[in-house]
Amino acid sequence: MSLIDRAQCVALDAEDPLAFARTRFEIPEGIVYLDGNSLGALPKETAGRIDTVIRQQWGRDLITGWNKHGWVELPRRLGAKLAKLIGAEADEVLICDSTSLNVFKLLSAALALRPDRKVILSDTGNFPTDLYMAEGLAQLLNSGHRLELVAPDKVAERIAADVAVVMLTEIDYRTGRRHDMAAINARAKAGGALTVWDLAHSAGAMPVDLNGTGADFAIGCGYKYLNGGPGAPAFLFVASRWLAETQQPLFGWFGHAAPFAFETNYQPKAGIGRFQVGTPPVLSMAALECGLATFDGVDLGMVRMKSLALADLMIRLVEQECAGYGLALASPADGAQRGSQVSYAHAAGYAVMQALIGGGVIGDFRAPDLMRFGFTPLYVRYQDVWDAVATLKNVLATAEWRKPAFNERAAVT
Ligand SMILES: *Cc1c(COP(=O)(O)O)cnc(C)c1O
């Protein structure tokens, strides 16, 4: 195979049909940002929009803003925008709460639809908060539910008559391994189980077809590939066939049929609105709306193609430039089996990542030894991948990562 050089990467950028999208973001000069899978970059529109909502809406109109500026509609209105990115209908998606809370709400709703079955099936690679929420819910229900974890490739075959819900994250947060959503939905349906998908690392990173693949429930984050800002509100999806008969356990007044009737008894809203709990965070919603707007006119098929091309380039360049330094690819080599990230195991992974960040290349680290590099095709360029690998090579070749400063663990890795 011929060697790749930086000029070839620059040439790929010149032909990139998604290049226009990068101008929608504030990317600091000299920084290569490969962590949009953890926190999306800042859209250029966001600061001005928040300023408008603060000064012109909140400041001038005070509480009348709830009606005048449609604040009260934000969870549904933004949900309808997001629905287009995940293969859902507008009235099946809601922006609300955090991903963790939405796991709790939807898992409860799903379990109630299968009262005779007691197993929540997930995989050993699932994100801890999803598993913790399931564990806590099983304890709270106190009626024999248990969380069972199997290896990711054993999930489909484990679906049997005792499984109420199959709860999975489509893209593994550590390795980027991808579940076959269509196959698992079909298998669950045949076995009488329901599916709850976590799209934290899928929504905005690649096409998702919840209805086309027969998904029952889904949740995901607003602050990763959707660029909603730190702690952005999350989302949830309930397939329309379940809306009428499904209820979630957090009876908040925003899920009530008539919140401003102030009745003493709970009566859920018809439809997806019953999955709301309390007052929506208007400022955070405004930021998330700007994040969603970065997808205007963007074809997710093209996003997927570029994501795979960037990740394949990274893998090839690491082979070419960094052989012999103890890096082991921890992600599937085959793009079809992978989300939008590439992870490498390294014995000193934490320190190597800190040294990389010191050199202007931002990725992150997941214990025990994984360095993660996320590819957000809206703003990552081919030349960024080159620069990231060149910096990585330098960090490894000079053993710069051995400096004590790079070996001190921070709270967030
Ligand atoms: C990032 C992530 C979360 C985060 O949940 P929060 O409630 O936003 O903290 C949950 N699940 C998965 C799979 C994630 O990757």
The ligand as a Tripos MOL2 file, in Angstrom:
@<TRIPOS>MOLECULE
LIG
   15    15     1     0     0
SMALL
NO_CHARGES

@<TRIPOS>ATOM
      1 C1        -23.1180    9.6980   27.4700 C.3       1 LIG1
      2 C2        -24.0360    8.5770   27.7630 C.ar      1 LIG1
      3 C3        -25.0220    8.6980   28.7560 C.ar      1 LIG1
      4 C4        -25.0720    9.9160   29.6250 C.3       1 LIG1
      5 O1        -26.2040   10.0090   30.4200 O.3       1 LIG1
      6 P1        -26.4910   11.3690   31.1860 P.3       1 LIG1
      7 O2        -27.7440   11.1500   31.9100 O.co2     1 LIG1
      8 O3        -26.5420   12.4500   30.1510 O.co2     1 LIG1
      9 O4        -25.3320   11.6450   32.0890 O.co2     1 LIG1
     10 C5        -25.9190    7.6390   28.9050 C.ar      1 LIG1
     11 N1        -25.8270    6.5290   28.1360 N.ar      1 LIG1
     12 C6        -24.8750    6.3970   27.1960 C.ar      1 LIG1
     13 C7        -24.8080    5.1670   26.3760 C.3       1 LIG1
     14 C8        -23.9490    7.4060   26.9910 C.ar      1 LIG1
     15 O5        -22.9790    7.2600   26.0880 O.3       1 LIG1
@<TRIPOS>BOND
     1     1     2 1
     2     2     3 ar
     3     2    14 ar
     4     3     4 1
     5     3    10 ar
     6     4     5 1
     7     5     6 1
     8     6     7 2
     9     6     8 1
    10     6     9 1
    11    10    11 ar
    12    11    12 ar
    13    12    13 1
    14    12    14 ar
    15    14    15 1
@<TRIPOS>SUBSTRUCTURE
     1 LIG1         1 GROUP 0 **** ****
